[in-house]
Amino acid sequence: MKVLVVNSGSSSIKYQLFDMTDESVLAKGLVERIGISDSIINHYPSDREPVITHQDIPNHRVGIKLMMDALLHSEYGVIKDVSEISAVGHRVVHAGEKFSGSVLLTDEVMDALKECIELAPLHNPPNILGIEVCKELMPGIPQVGVFDTAFHQTIPECAYLYGIPYKFYKKYKVRRYGFHGTSHKYVAQRAAEILEKPLEELKIITCHLGNGSSITAVKNGISIDTSLGFGTVAGIIMGTRCGDFDPAIIPFLMDKEKLTVEEINKIIYKESGFLGLSEGISSDKRDLRERANQGDERAIRTISAFTYGIKKYIGAYAAAMGGVDAIVFTAGIGENSKETRAEACEGLEFLGVKIDPEKNKVSAKEAIISNDDSKVKIMVIPTNEELMIAKDTAEISANL
Ligand code: AMP
């Protein structure tokens, strides 16, 4: 069974074709700069050299058509006919409160996703567009939606409600949703497999630390709290997003700087986090580390605020779950930065968290990095959202 995974963003489309018999990747690729000049198709067949093509790609329809052409190409394609694709899995950012798991994308589901556009105005429209074009170009092939928010629909009311008038929840569904759900679910499942324990018996804190970051408390296999919330700015500080801060700052700054809603939004989403706190050094963690190593105070304070935030969430979620069996680090920073992992775990010995500096030298591969006598297992697990999407898609389409 072959499953195609599509992640359709505002100006790019990422894809991976899996052979689900052994979960291997037959080809993957990235269609970039859609609707902008100098569009590119990067196609990587697993058993051949990459093929990079420059071509005008005015819209998503053309982008997805070119993705299909690459997959079917006589020289560098990996399938001979579209019918070899058993199902297509789509990453969709926001499903509101409507879905707590992956589903077949029927017309009713598409209508429900369109209703969620106001909750994710930047992300859901290109996701929906990608689905519509795939439905059109691959008629009869089941299309499945896998939602970033779905894994967090198990979060209890006490953790998803904000302390603002309840009428805003009733009127506009203002609440904590959480994101990166597919990644948190994948690494929690892998942690249980590696530890050879049932997921249903474990308390795991999953730290997805990338350009966007979130931390989740996974108790007995379900998400019970997560650091991102209504939008994608809360929690720990990120590349350009602010993380938790006092909401009173928003009207204060709007008044002082005479800011519009768009301008304050730009500040909290695009000009804050690593970039803002470091006074413009970079939104990229590697650059900050390099500057911190040279003694740059701006980089040092930014990294300290970042790792302090991770530590605080680990403590909070250990309390929320009544203990913790494993802490998992994933995504760009979590998988690669031994310094971040060490700093985040420092001082948590009282919780039974003891990192092994030698084992912690690992980068981008699965490993247990805690001391043998650490009560809490500390783990590095590279995330694989595409495989998770492919697995859900295969399962749903097999049951049709
Ligand atoms: P992601 O959004 O998951 O691609 O992660 C991007 C973040 O991971 C950026 O802040 C990068 O600086 C960081 N990152 C990637 N590779 C490394 C590395 N080898 N060491 C430290 N940080 C890294």
Residues whose N, C-alpha, C, O or C-beta is under 5 A from the ligand:
A	BS01	AMP	L209 G210 N211 G212 S283 D284 K285 R286 A331 G332 I333 N336 S337
